[in-house]
């Protein structure tokens, strides 16, 4: 056990642990990170509304508002974690375009239902399927004589479909044979993944459709809406599905207000059609709602049964948040500090929040600042160790700059995205194009308002101006596996070439383009994209990680939830940091598009990642060194073991020896030093200055 001040020198600032809000199926959130009294009334009201849905099966809608930093996203995660035993939860992120809202909601709903709740071994989707009344409501006689009822239906696809059609004949099921067939295929392990893809609305290949015995994929807003509606039409006995719309930010522009109206119209449709067992939660910032609610039709506003605004927290709750963050540090200390929030004090809260109220984020920002100030006051002098180290407690410690903090945040978010997105097709084409457009805008590349293509593939295309020769370049990004759809896309490109003779066109596609020379799509593809000036780019999954990481940060910035140190970063500031950091220069896709000069490398091609360039060893080494250096700059000084542990967590696929070697390289280069190099490693402190 160690003295508390020694631990403060050694460990990372506990307030730097960034619990970034977002998709609660992807962002880790532990029960131990919760103060029960915070927003307890809101939790109770939402649970009460959910209980009413359970009682009468009638869908309901709740509008949840609050100031930035009040904890809206965190509350949604807490709801999922607390109430997942009595409801299925879906997280709906902001959508690319209003005219695809139904397809977006269906996709994210099925994605969420595919997740396995804590304490369960099966996905929400399978748990929902098994809880349908068609399988649970049987007479005692039938249960006695047919205990393997589920297994019988599972083994006979047509019997399964017929049984469900008979049971729900009055429910008005849309596309009943296909829908019930997909539900049956969820029970077959070898078909589960592609059945989920069909339910999400992926445009499946002919081979996959044949395996599922489906004639076609879901390819329209009507298909998406009606498939989602089917979930409510048959959910007469199941647990409710909670649809959580989060990180929504709407400006006063006509386009943005149209998207907000579209969401409330969607909500009205759920109620007007009498769909059962949905609880819809719409999260908006207070100012956003106050500025824009008058643009919503009154008939749609009337469909919102509950409105809940998150209240500020009191100083007792703020102190409890501090205690929660400091608890792991205190457990290691001997003797225990007199105060459970040492080195902070209640007086700090009272002086900074004289009204006795604040919000969770402000209290954590204050905690970080005051903790860091106390740590800096300790200096790097190590008690009872070397006596020849000068007392430097009064020497100003170097402060991490905003770009350095940003690079650290980028690396942490990039790692999450890498784990989350394992193949390009997990994202829809409109999402991919939106991400590409956001990156181009951050780099101040002109994109035109008009789409390259019209019709079905409009949302999958864009036009930008080449930064050097200033000519318009059209882009189509499509990952549809179906060759008939691919042929339609190629025809659209052919039409665009005739209409825009000044454009060159780039096809971005990781999915195969077909190998049958007799197919129309194959012929058109080769006639358009195998010569000059049109090209086909195979996107590496790493390029998608770059785009998706920036997109995630954009959503956080729009919701005023992006923090670097103690500073809230706006979207214009984020764009500036992206350009200043030059992070996107390493994105191979942007190099291929001509946004940056292609870097000369000796990397090899990895066939497993669709032609993606393997990460160069020296690039990984540089990333590790940048991370180590930036962590030290943000902490001023910390223990060597704590630093190496942080790096090992960030670069989990890199062995400990390699990380230690990069640490030693930085020591040799004089980037930072060990204040007490002759002590055991567990006592060594890394610092930037003597």
C-alpha positions in Angstrom: 0.0 0.0 0.0 1.2 3.5 -0.8 0.7 7.0 0.5 -2.1 8.8 -1.4 0.2 11.5 -2.7 2.5 8.9 -4.2 -0.4 7.3 -5.9 -1.6 10.7 -7.3 1.9 11.1 -8.8 1.9 7.6 -10.3 -1.7 7.2 -11.6 -3.6 8.8 -14.5 -6.0 11.6 -13.6 -9.2 9.6 -12.8 -11.3 12.4 -14.3 -9.7 11.8 -17.7 -11.6 8.5 -18.0 -13.8 9.6 -20.9 -17.3 7.9 -20.7 -18.2 9.3 -24.1 -22.0 9.3 -24.7 -23.3 7.3 -27.6 -24.7 4.0 -28.7 -25.3 2.1 -25.4 -24.6 -1.3 -27.2 -21.1 -0.1 -28.1 -20.0 2.3 -25.3 -19.1 0.5 -22.1 -21.1 1.6 -19.1 -20.9 -0.2 -15.7 -23.4 -0.2 -12.9 -20.6 0.8 -10.6 -20.4 4.1 -12.5 -23.9 5.2 -11.5 -25.0 7.5 -8.7 -28.6 6.2 -8.1 -29.9 9.6 -6.8 -29.0 11.4 -10.0 -32.0 11.7 -12.3 -33.8 9.2 -10.1 -37.1 10.8 -10.7 -36.6 10.7 -14.5 -35.8 7.0 -14.2 -38.9 6.3 -12.2 -41.1 8.2 -14.6 -39.7 6.4 -17.7 -40.0 3.0 -16.0 -43.6 3.9 -15.1 -44.4 4.7 -18.7 -42.8 1.4 -19.8 -44.9 -0.4 -17.2 -48.0 1.1 -18.8 -46.9 -0.2 -22.2 -46.5 -3.7 -20.6 -49.9 -3.5 -19.0 -52.0 -2.6 -22.1 -49.5 -3.1 -25.0 -50.3 0.4 -26.3 -47.3 2.1 -27.8 -46.2 5.4 -26.2 -43.8 8.2 -26.9 -41.6 10.2 -24.5 -39.7 13.4 -25.3 -36.5 13.7 -23.2 -34.9 17.1 -23.1 -31.9 18.6 -21.2 -29.0 20.9 -21.5 -25.7 19.7 -23.1 -23.9 17.8 -20.3 -27.1 17.0 -18.3 -26.7 13.3 -19.0 -29.3 12.4 -21.6 -27.2 9.8 -23.4 -25.9 8.4 -20.2 -29.5 8.1 -18.9 -30.4 6.0 -22.0 -27.6 3.6 -21.2 -28.7 3.4 -17.6 -32.2 2.6 -18.7 -31.0 -0.2 -21.0 -28.7 -1.6 -18.3 -31.4 -1.4 -15.6 -34.5 -2.4 -17.5 -33.2 -4.8 -20.2 -34.9 -7.7 -18.2 -38.3 -6.2 -19.0 -37.8 -4.7 -22.4 -35.7 -4.9 -25.6 -33.7 -1.8 -26.4 -32.7 -0.3 -29.7 -30.4 2.7 -30.2 -31.1 4.8 -33.3 -28.3 7.1 -34.4 -28.8 10.3 -36.5 -29.8 9.3 -40.1 -28.1 10.5 -43.3 -31.2 11.7 -45.1 -34.9 12.1 -44.2 -36.1 10.2 -47.3 -34.4 7.0 -46.0 -35.6 7.4 -42.4 -37.6 4.2 -42.4 -34.7 2.1 -43.7 -32.3 3.7 -41.2 -34.6 2.9 -38.2 -35.2 -0.6 -39.3 -31.4 -1.2 -39.8 -30.5 0.2 -36.4 -33.4 -1.6 -34.7 -32.3 -5.0 -36.0 -28.7 -4.2 -35.3 -29.6 -3.6 -31.7 -31.8 -6.6 -31.4 -28.9 -8.7 -32.6 -27.0 -7.7 -29.4 -26.9 -10.1 -26.4 -28.1 -8.5 -23.2 -26.0 -8.8 -20.0 -26.7 -12.1 -18.3 -28.2 -13.8 -21.4 -26.7 -16.2 -23.9 -29.0 -15.4 -26.8 -29.6 -12.2 -28.7 -32.5 -9.9 -28.0 -33.9 -11.0 -31.4 -34.1 -14.7 -30.5 -35.4 -13.9 -27.0 -38.1 -11.7 -28.7 -39.0 -14.5 -31.2 -39.3 -17.2 -28.5 -41.6 -14.9 -26.4 -44.2 -14.5 -29.2 -47.6 -15.7 -28.1 -47.7 -18.1 -31.0 -45.1 -20.2 -29.1 -46.0 -19.5 -25.5 -49.8 -19.6 -25.5 -50.8 -23.2 -25.8 -53.4 -25.3 -24.1 -52.4 -27.6 -21.3 -53.4 -30.6 -23.5 -51.1 -29.4 -26.3 -48.2 -28.8 -23.8 -48.6 -32.3 -22.5 -48.7 -34.0 -25.8 -46.3 -31.8 -27.8 -43.5 -30.6 -25.5 -41.2 -30.4 -28.5 -43.5 -27.9 -30.2 -40.8 -25.3 -30.8 -38.4 -28.0 -32.1 -41.0 -29.4 -34.6 -41.7 -25.9 -36.0 -38.0 -25.1 -36.1 -37.3 -28.2 -38.2 -40.1 -27.6 -40.7 -39.9 -24.2 -42.4 -43.3 -24.3 -44.1 -45.0 -25.6 -41.0 -43.5 -22.7 -39.1 -44.7 -20.1 -41.7 -48.2 -21.6 -41.9 -48.6 -21.7 -38.2 -47.6 -18.1 -37.8 -49.9 -17.0 -40.8 -52.8 -18.8 -39.2 -52.2 -17.3 -35.7 -51.8 -13.8 -37.0 -54.2 -13.9 -39.9 -56.1 -10.8 -38.6 -53.0 -8.8 -37.9 -52.5 -7.5 -41.4 -48.9 -8.9 -41.7 -47.0 -7.3 -44.7 -45.3 -9.7 -47.0 -46.3 -12.6 -44.6 -44.5 -15.5 -46.3 -41.2 -13.6 -46.6 -41.4 -12.1 -43.1 -42.3 -15.3 -41.3 -39.7 -17.2 -43.4 -37.0 -14.8 -42.3 -38.1 -15.4 -38.7 -37.8 -19.1 -39.2 -34.3 -18.7 -40.6 -33.2 -16.9 -37.5 -33.6 -20.2 -35.7 -31.0 -21.8 -38.0 -27.5 -21.0 -36.9 -26.1 -21.3 -40.4 -28.7 -18.9 -41.7 -29.0 -16.5 -38.8 -26.5 -13.8 -40.0 -28.0 -13.5 -43.5 -31.5 -13.6 -42.2 -30.6 -10.6 -40.0 -29.1 -8.9 -43.1 -32.4 -9.5 -44.9 -34.4 -8.1 -42.0 -32.1 -5.0 -41.9 -32.7 -4.3 -45.5 -29.3 -5.3 -47.0 -29.5 -5.9 -50.8 -28.4 -9.6 -50.7 -26.8 -11.6 -53.4 -28.8 -14.0 -55.5 -27.0 -16.9 -53.7 -28.0 -15.6 -50.2 -31.6 -15.0 -51.3 -31.7 -18.6 -52.6 -30.5 -19.9 -49.2 -33.2 -17.9 -47.5 -35.8 -18.9 -50.1 -36.6 -15.2 -50.6 -37.5 -13.7 -53.9 -36.0 -10.2 -53.2 -34.5 -8.0 -50.6 -36.2 -5.2 -48.8 -35.4 -2.2 -50.9 -37.9 0.6 -50.3 -39.2 2.9 -47.5 -42.5 1.0 -47.7 -40.7 -2.3 -47.2 -38.7 -1.0 -44.2 -41.7 0.7 -42.5 -44.0 -2.3 -43.0 -41.3 -4.8 -41.8 -40.8 -2.7 -38.6 -44.6 -2.5 -38.3 -44.8 -6.3 -38.4 -42.8 -6.4 -35.2 -45.5 -4.5 -33.5 -48.4 -6.3 -35.2 -47.4 -9.7 -33.8 -45.9 -8.4 -30.5 -49.1 -8.9 -28.4 -47.4 -10.8 -25.6 -43.7 -10.0 -25.8 -41.7 -7.5 -23.9 -41.8 -4.0 -25.4 -39.2 -2.7 -27.8 -37.7 0.7 -26.7 -36.6 2.8 -29.6 -34.1 5.4 -28.4 -33.4 8.3 -30.7 -30.2 10.0 -29.5 -27.7 12.7 -30.5 -30.2 14.5 -32.6 -29.2 18.0 -33.5 -31.4 20.1 -35.8 -30.7 23.6 -37.1 -33.2 26.1 -38.3 -32.6 25.3 -41.9 -35.5 24.0 -43.9 -33.7 20.7 -44.7 -33.0 20.1 -41.0 -36.5 21.0 -39.9 -37.9 18.7 -42.5 -35.9 15.8 -41.0 -37.3 16.7 -37.5 -40.8 16.7 -38.9 -40.2 13.4 -40.6 -39.3 11.8 -37.3 -42.4 13.0 -35.6 -44.5 11.8 -38.6 -42.9 8.4 -38.2 -43.9 8.4 -34.5 -47.5 9.3 -35.5 -47.7 6.4 -37.9 -46.8 4.0 -35.1 -49.7 5.3 -33.1 -52.2 5.7 -36.0 -51.7 2.1 -37.1 -52.2 0.8 -33.6 -48.8 -0.9 -33.5 -48.3 -2.6 -30.2 -45.5 -2.7 -27.6 -43.2 0.2 -28.6 -41.8 2.8 -26.3 -40.3 5.6 -28.3 -37.8 8.0 -26.6 -36.7 11.1 -28.5 -33.8 13.0 -27.0 -33.2 16.6 -27.9 -31.3 19.5 -26.2 -33.6 21.9 -24.5 -32.6 24.8 -26.8 -33.0 22.7 -29.9 -36.5 21.7 -28.8 -37.5 25.3 -27.8 -36.3 26.7 -31.1 -37.8 24.1 -33.4 -40.9 22.6 -31.9 -43.2 25.2 -33.5 -42.2 23.7 -36.9 -43.8 20.3 -36.0 -47.4 19.7 -36.9 -49.8 19.9 -33.9 -51.3 16.5 -34.8 -47.8 15.0 -34.4 -47.1 16.8 -31.2 -50.3 15.4 -29.8 -48.9 11.9 -30.1 -46.2 12.6 -27.5 -47.7 11.3 -24.3 -44.8 12.3 -22.0 -42.3 15.1 -21.7 -39.4 15.0 -19.4 -36.7 17.6 -18.8 -33.5 16.5 -16.9 -32.9 18.7 -13.9 -29.6 20.0 -12.6 -27.9 17.9 -9.9 -27.2 19.2 -6.4 -23.8 19.5 -4.7 -24.2 16.2 -2.7 -24.7 14.4 -6.0 -21.7 16.2 -7.6 -19.6 15.2 -4.6 -20.8 11.6 -5.0 -19.6 11.7 -8.6 -16.2 12.9 -7.5 -16.1 10.1 -4.8 -17.0 7.5 -7.5 -14.1 8.6 -9.7 -11.6 8.8 -6.8 -12.6 5.5 -5.2 -10.2 3.2 -7.1 -7.3 5.4 -6.2 -8.3 5.6 -2.5 -8.6 1.8 -2.3 -4.8 1.5 -2.9 -3.9 4.1 -0.3 -2.6 3.4 3.2 -3.4 5.2 5.4 -6.8 6.1 4.0 -7.3 9.8 3.4 -9.5 11.6 5.9 -11.9 12.7 3.1 -13.4 10.4 0.5 -12.9 13.1 -2.2 -9.3 14.0 -1.3 -7.4 15.8 -2.9 -10.6 17.7 -3.7 -12.9 19.5 -1.1 -16.5 20.3 -0.8 -15.5 24.0 -0.6 -14.4 23.8 -4.2 -17.9 22.9 -5.3 -19.5 25.5 -3.1 -17.2 28.3 -4.4 -17.7 27.3 -8.1 -21.5 26.6 -7.9 -22.8 29.1 -5.3 -26.4 28.4 -6.4 -26.0 24.8 -5.2 -26.8 23.3 -8.6 -24.7 22.1 -11.6 -24.8 19.4 -14.2 -22.8 16.1 -14.2 -20.4 17.3 -16.9 -19.5 20.6 -15.3 -18.8 18.9 -12.0 -16.5 16.3 -13.7 -14.7 19.1 -15.6 -14.1 21.0 -12.4 -12.9 17.8 -10.7 -10.4 17.2 -13.5 -9.0 20.7 -13.3 -8.7 20.8 -9.5 -7.2 17.3 -9.4 -4.6 18.2 -12.0 -3.8 21.4 -10.2 -3.1 19.5 -7.0 -1.1 16.9 -8.8 1.1 19.6 -10.4 1.7 21.1 -7.1 3.3 17.9 -5.9 6.0 18.1 -8.5 8.0 15.1 -9.5 10.1 15.0 -6.2 9.8 11.5 -4.8 9.8 11.3 -1.0 12.5 9.2 0.6 14.2 8.5 -2.7 17.1 10.3 -4.4 18.2 13.5 -2.8 20.0 14.9 -5.7 16.8 15.7 -7.7 16.2 19.4 -7.4 12.9 20.5 -5.8 10.9 21.5 -8.9 7.4 21.7 -7.3 7.4 25.4 -8.3 8.5 24.8 -11.9 5.5 25.3 -14.3 4.6 21.9 -15.8 4.2 21.7 -19.6 0.5 21.8 -20.6 -0.9 19.5 -23.3 -2.0 21.5 -26.3 -5.4 21.1 -27.9 -3.9 19.3 -30.9 -2.2 16.8 -28.5 -5.3 16.2 -26.6 -7.2 15.8 -29.9 -4.7 13.2 -31.1 -5.1 11.2 -27.9 -8.9 11.3 -28.2 -8.7 10.3 -31.9 -6.6 7.3 -31.1 -9.0 6.2 -28.3 -12.1 6.6 -30.6 -10.3 4.9 -33.5 -9.7 1.8 -31.4 -13.4 1.6 -30.5 -14.4 2.0 -34.2 -11.9 -0.7 -35.3 -13.5 -3.2 -32.9 -17.0 -2.2 -33.9 -16.8 -2.1 -37.7 -15.2 -5.3 -38.9 -16.3 -5.1 -42.6 -17.4 -2.4 -44.9 -20.9 -3.8 -45.5 -21.9 -3.3 -41.8 -22.7 0.3 -42.8 -25.2 1.4 -45.4 -24.1 3.1 -48.6 -25.8 6.4 -47.6 -24.0 6.3 -44.3 -20.6 5.7 -46.0 -21.2 8.6 -48.4 -22.3 10.9 -45.6 -19.0 10.0 -43.7 -17.0 10.7 -46.9 -18.7 14.0 -47.4 -18.1 15.1 -43.8 -14.3 14.3 -44.2 -14.2 16.3 -47.5 -15.9 19.2 -45.8 -13.5 19.1 -42.9 -10.6 19.3 -45.4 -12.3 22.3 -47.1 -12.9 20.3 -50.3 -15.8 21.8 -52.3 -18.8 19.4 -52.5 -21.8 20.3 -54.7 -25.3 20.3 -53.4 -26.6 18.2 -56.3 -26.1 14.4 -56.3 -24.2 12.7 -59.0 -27.0 10.3 -59.6 -30.8 10.5 -59.3 -33.3 7.9 -58.1 -32.4 4.9 -56.0 -28.7 5.7 -55.8 -28.9 9.4 -55.2 -28.1 9.0 -51.5 -25.1 6.8 -52.4 -23.4 9.4 -54.5 -21.8 12.8 -54.3 -19.7 15.2 -56.4 -16.6 17.1 -55.2 -14.1 19.4 -56.8 -10.6 17.9 -57.2 -8.2 20.1 -55.1 -5.5 20.4 -57.8 -7.1 20.3 -61.3 -10.4 21.7 -60.0 -12.6 19.5 -62.1 -15.8 17.9 -60.8 -15.4 14.3 -59.7 -18.5 12.1 -59.2 -18.5 9.3 -56.6 -20.8 6.3 -56.3 -20.3 4.1 -53.2 -22.4 0.9 -53.4 -21.9 -2.4 -51.6 -25.1 -4.1 -52.8 -24.2 -7.7 -53.3 -27.2 -8.3 -55.7 -26.0 -8.3 -59.3 -29.4 -7.0 -60.6 -29.0 -4.0 -58.3 -25.4 -3.6 -59.4 -26.6 -3.5 -63.0 -29.1 -0.8 -62.1 -26.3 1.2 -60.5 -24.1 0.8 -63.6 -26.9 2.0 -65.8 -27.3 5.1 -63.5 -23.6 5.8 -64.0 -23.9 5.4 -67.7 -26.7 7.9 -67.7 -24.7 10.3 -65.5 -21.8 10.2 -67.9 -24.0 11.2 -70.8 -25.5 14.1 -68.7 -22.3 15.3 -67.2 -19.6 15.1 -69.8 -17.2 17.1 -67.7 -17.3 14.7 -64.8 -15.1 11.7 -64.2 -16.7 9.0 -62.0 -15.2 6.9 -59.3 -16.9 3.8 -58.1 -16.0 2.9 -54.5 -16.8 -0.7 -53.8 -15.3 -3.5 -51.7 -17.9 -6.1 -52.7 -17.2 -8.2 -55.8 -18.3 -6.8 -59.2 -19.3 -10.2 -60.6 -17.5 -12.7 -62.7 -20.1 -13.6 -65.4 -19.3 -11.7 -68.6 -22.8 -12.3 -69.8 -24.4 -10.2 -67.1 -25.4 -6.6 -68.0 -23.9 -5.2 -64.8 -20.6 -6.9 -65.5 -20.5 -5.6 -69.1 -21.3 -2.0 -68.1 -18.9 -2.0 -65.2 -16.0 -3.0 -67.5 -17.0 -0.5 -70.2 -17.1 2.3 -67.7 -14.5 1.7 -65.0 -11.6 -0.2 -66.6 -10.3 2.8 -68.6 -9.7 6.5 -68.2 -10.9 8.8 -66.7 -13.3 6.7 -64.6 -11.9 4.4 -61.9 -12.9 1.8 -59.4 -11.4 2.0 -55.9 -11.5 -0.9 -53.4 -11.8 0.7 -50.0 -9.7 -0.8 -47.3 -11.5 -1.3 -44.0 -8.9 1.0 -42.4 -10.1 3.8 -44.6 -13.7 3.2 -43.3 -12.3 3.4 -39.8 -10.9 6.8 -40.5 -14.2 8.1 -41.9 -16.3 6.5 -39.1 -14.1 7.8 -36.4 -14.4 11.4 -37.7 -18.2 10.9 -38.1 -18.5 9.8 -34.5 -16.7 12.9 -33.3 -18.9 15.0 -35.6 -22.0 13.7 -33.9 -20.5 14.4 -30.5 -19.5 17.9 -31.5 -23.0 18.7 -32.9 -24.5 17.5 -29.6 -22.0 19.7 -27.6 -20.6 16.5 -26.1 -17.0 16.5 -27.4 -14.6 17.4 -24.7 -10.8 17.8 -25.0 -9.5 18.2 -21.5 -11.9 20.8 -20.0 -12.9 22.4 -23.3 -16.1 21.7 -25.3 -15.2 21.5 -29.0 -17.6 22.9 -31.6 -17.9 21.5 -35.1 -15.9 24.3 -36.7 -13.2 23.8 -34.1 -13.2 20.0 -34.8 -12.7 20.7 -38.5 -9.8 22.9 -37.8 -8.2 20.3 -35.5 -8.6 17.7 -38.3 -6.8 19.9 -40.7 -4.1 20.9 -38.2 -3.4 17.3 -37.1 -3.2 16.0 -40.7 -4.6 12.7 -39.4 -6.6 12.1 -42.6 -3.5 12.2 -44.8 -3.0 8.5 -43.8 -6.5 7.6 -45.1 -5.8 5.5 -48.2 -9.2 6.2 -49.7 -8.7 10.0 -49.6 -5.3 9.5 -51.2 -6.9 7.4 -54.0 -9.5 10.2 -54.5 -6.7 12.6 -55.1 -7.3 14.7 -51.9 -3.8 14.0 -50.8 -0.7 12.9 -52.6 -0.3 9.1 -52.5 2.4 8.1 -50.0 5.1 5.8 -51.2 5.2 2.6 -49.0 6.6 -0.9 -49.1 3.4 -2.3 -47.6 2.0 -5.6 -48.9 -1.5 -6.2 -50.0 -3.7 -8.3 -47.6 -6.2 -10.4 -49.5 -8.3 -10.9 -46.4 -9.2 -7.2 -46.2 -10.2 -6.8 -49.9 -6.9 -5.3 -50.9 -6.4 -3.2 -47.8 -2.8 -2.2 -47.3 -1.3 -3.8 -44.2 -0.3 -1.5 -41.4 3.4 -0.7 -41.7 5.5 -1.6 -38.7 7.1 1.9 -38.5 3.7 3.5 -38.6 2.5 1.5 -35.6 5.7 2.4 -33.8 5.1 6.1 -34.5 1.5 5.7 -33.2 2.7 4.1 -30.0 5.3 6.8 -29.5 2.7 9.6 -30.1 0.3 8.0 -27.7 3.0 7.6 -24.9 4.1 11.2 -25.3 0.6 12.6 -25.4 -0.4 10.7 -22.3 2.6 12.1 -20.4 1.8 15.6 -21.6 -1.8 15.4 -20.5 -0.8 14.0 -17.1 2.3 16.2 -16.6 3.9 13.1 -14.9 2.9 9.6 -13.9 4.2 6.2 -13.0 6.0 4.2 -15.7 3.8 1.2 -15.0 0.6 3.3 -15.3 1.9 4.7 -18.6 2.8 1.3 -20.1 -0.6 -0.2 -18.9 -2.4 2.6 -20.7 -0.5 2.0 -23.9 -1.0 -1.8 -23.6 -4.8 -1.2 -23.3 -4.8 1.1 -26.4 -2.6 -1.2 -28.5 -3.9 -4.6 -27.3 -2.6 -6.4 -30.4 1.0 -5.2 -29.8 3.1 -7.2 -27.3 4.4 -5.6 -24.1 8.0 -5.8 -25.2 7.3 -3.7 -28.3 5.6 -1.0 -26.3 8.5 -1.0 -23.8 11.0 -0.6 -26.7 9.1 2.4 -28.0 9.1 3.8 -24.4 12.9 3.4 -24.3 13.2 5.1 -27.7 11.5 8.2 -26.4 13.7 8.2 -23.3 16.8 8.0 -25.5 15.5 10.8 -27.8 15.0 13.0 -24.7 11.2 13.4 -25.2 10.6 12.6 -21.5 12.6 11.3 -18.6 12.4 9.1 -15.5 12.7 11.2 -12.4 14.0 8.3 -10.3 15.7 5.8 -12.7 17.5 3.9 -10.0 14.4 2.8 -8.2 12.3 -0.3 -8.9 10.0 0.1 -12.0 6.8 0.2 -9.9 8.1 3.3 -8.2 9.5 5.1 -11.2 7.9 8.3 -12.3 7.9 9.6 -15.9 8.0 13.4 -16.5 8.7 15.9 -19.2 10.8 18.4 -17.1 13.1 18.2 -14.1 
